[in-house]
Amino acid sequence: MITLNHYLFVAGLLFAIGLAGVVARRNILVIYMCLEMMLTAANLTLVAFSRFHLHDGLPDYSAQALVFFTITVAAAEVAVGLAIIVALFRTKQSVDVESVTKLQG
């Protein structure tokens, strides 16, 4: 039987892996993917709480509606974020964080 704690453990693990990737990596694309992994962990937590919070014996789906909104915003974020990363790559010929932080020269 899978309980709420199992879902929360997986979501916490995903969030921790994403956080470690953001802190430790130097490649902008990998950092971006790790940020998306952290967002997925938050969505998993919302869905898990929604599923296990019952009203009259039925799951409460209000948090799942919020997840659809979050996924929509994340899709727009991906489009804008990747456009910025491609523009930075065209100007600097690198996706390393150090080359992007020195935009003066």
C-alpha positions in Angstrom: 0.0 0.0 0.0 1.5 3.3 -1.1 0.9 6.1 1.5 1.3 9.8 1.5 4.8 9.4 3.1 6.0 7.5 0.0 5.0 10.3 -2.3 6.5 13.0 0.0 9.8 11.0 0.2 10.0 10.8 -3.6 9.2 14.5 -4.0 11.8 15.4 -1.3 14.4 13.3 -3.1 13.6 15.0 -6.4 13.8 18.4 -4.8 17.1 17.6 -3.1 18.6 16.3 -6.4 17.5 19.4 -8.2 18.9 21.7 -5.5 22.2 19.9 -5.5 22.3 20.2 -9.3 21.6 24.0 -9.1 24.3 24.5 -6.5 27.0 22.2 -7.9 26.7 22.5 -11.7 28.2 25.1 -14.0 26.3 24.4 -17.2 23.3 26.6 -17.7 21.2 23.9 -19.4 21.8 21.5 -16.5 20.9 24.1 -14.0 17.8 24.9 -15.9 16.8 21.2 -16.0 17.4 20.9 -12.2 15.1 23.9 -11.6 12.4 22.1 -13.6 13.0 19.0 -11.5 12.5 21.1 -8.4 9.2 22.4 -9.8 8.1 18.8 -10.6 8.8 17.9 -7.0 6.5 20.7 -5.8 3.8 19.5 -8.3 4.1 16.0 -7.0 3.6 17.2 -3.5 0.5 19.1 -4.4 -1.0 16.1 -6.2 -0.2 13.8 -3.3 -1.8 16.1 -0.8 -4.8 16.5 -3.0 -5.2 12.8 -3.5 -5.0 11.9 0.2 -7.2 14.8 1.4 -10.7 13.4 1.2 -14.0 15.2 1.2 -17.0 12.8 1.7 -14.8 9.9 0.7 -13.7 11.5 -2.6 -10.3 13.1 -3.3 -10.1 16.9 -3.3 -9.1 17.9 -6.8 -8.6 21.6 -6.2 -4.8 21.3 -5.8 -4.6 19.3 -9.0 -6.2 22.3 -10.8 -3.4 24.4 -9.4 -0.9 21.9 -10.8 -2.3 22.3 -14.3 -1.8 26.1 -13.9 1.8 25.5 -12.7 2.5 23.3 -15.6 1.2 25.9 -18.0 3.4 28.6 -16.4 6.4 26.2 -16.5 5.8 25.7 -20.3 6.0 29.4 -20.9 9.0 29.6 -18.6 10.8 26.9 -20.7 10.1 28.8 -23.9 11.5 32.1 -22.6 14.3 30.5 -20.6 15.6 28.5 -23.6 15.4 31.5 -25.8 17.6 33.4 -23.4 20.0 30.6 -23.2 20.2 30.3 -27.0 20.8 34.1 -27.2 23.6 33.9 -24.6 25.2 30.9 -26.4 25.2 32.9 -29.7 26.9 35.8 -28.1 29.4 34.0 -25.8 29.7 30.6 -27.6 29.5 28.9 -24.3 26.8 27.7 -21.8 29.2 27.9 -18.8 28.0 30.0 -15.9 31.3 31.8 -15.6 31.2 33.1 -19.2 27.7 34.5 -18.7 28.4 36.3 -15.4 31.0 38.3 -17.1 28.8 40.1 -19.6 30.8 43.3 -19.6 33.5 42.2 -22.0 
